[in-house]
């Protein structure tokens, strides 16, 4: 059973994009917390948000040939839906892993 503090820290790290500090929020949670569950969720959120930033940069470059516009649309949809799902799952006490970047983050970090 997760405590309220654990749920709050996990939700903050996943919803950092909506607060306006997408990469900084999970990084702060990762550095502040001593709980392994919270650290795992912060790593997941940090990896996912870095992946979104890289995707946005690639889409910005590809906008020159108009392919990047579709990339931006996909990144915005994924960047809104997956963190909300992650926050709901974590508040329910489930160890959530993002389907796109989760396995890579858990194996390597």
N, C-alpha and C positions, 0 to 999 in steps of 0.2 A: 504494500500500500504506500503510495507516494504522499509526502507531506504537501501542505499548501505552498511552502517555499519552493520545493522542487518543481511543482506544477507551474508556479509563477515564473521561475527562471527559465524553464523549458519553453513556455509560451512566449516569453520575451525574446528568446533567441530565435525562435521560428518566425515570429511576427515582426522582426526587426525591419523588414522592408516597408511595412505599413507605418512604422514609427518615424521613418525617414533616415535610419542609420543601418542599412542592410548588412554590411560586413562588420561594422563595429559592435553591434549589439551581441551577436553570438561570441565574438572575440572577448568582450568584457565578461560575459557569463562564463566562458571557458577559463579565464584567468581568476575569477573571483570564487568559483565554486570548488568544493573539495569532493563532492558527491560523484561517483563514477557514472551514474545514470544521467545526471545533468550534463556532465562533460561529454558523454557520448552524443546526446541530443544537440549540444552546442556545436560539436564537430560536424555532425550531419548538416545542421543549418548553415554553418560557415562554408562547408564544401559546396552545398547547393547554391548559395548566394554568390560565391566566387564563380561557379559554373555559369550562372545567369549573366554575370558581368562580362565574362569572356564571350559568351554568345551574343550579347548586345554589341560588344566591340566588333565582332566578326560581321554581324548584321549591318553595323554602321558602315563598314568598308564595302560590303556588298550592295549597299543602297545605290551606289553609283550605277550599277547595272540593273537596278530595280528588283533584284532577287531578295535583297535585304529587308524590304518592306514586309514580306511574308514572314521572315525570320523574327522581326520585331513583334508581329502579331502573335506568333507562337510563344515567344519569350514572355510577353505580357500575360497571356492566358495561363501559362505554366507557372509564372511567378506569382500569380494571384491564387490559383486553386490549390497547388500543392502545400504551401505554408499553412493555409487554413485547415486542410486535412490533417497535416502534421500536428497542429496545435490541438485539434479536437481529439485526436488519438492519444496524445501525450497526457492531456487532462483526464482522459479515461483510464490512464495507467498503462497504456500499450507502448512498448518500445518500438517507435516508428522509424522506418528507414525509407528515404526517398527512392522511388523506383529508378530514377535516372542516374543518380550519383551515389546512392547509398552503399552499394557493395564495394565500390572503389574506395570510398572514404573509410569504411570499417576495416578493410583489409590492410590499407596502407598507413592509416594514421591512428 
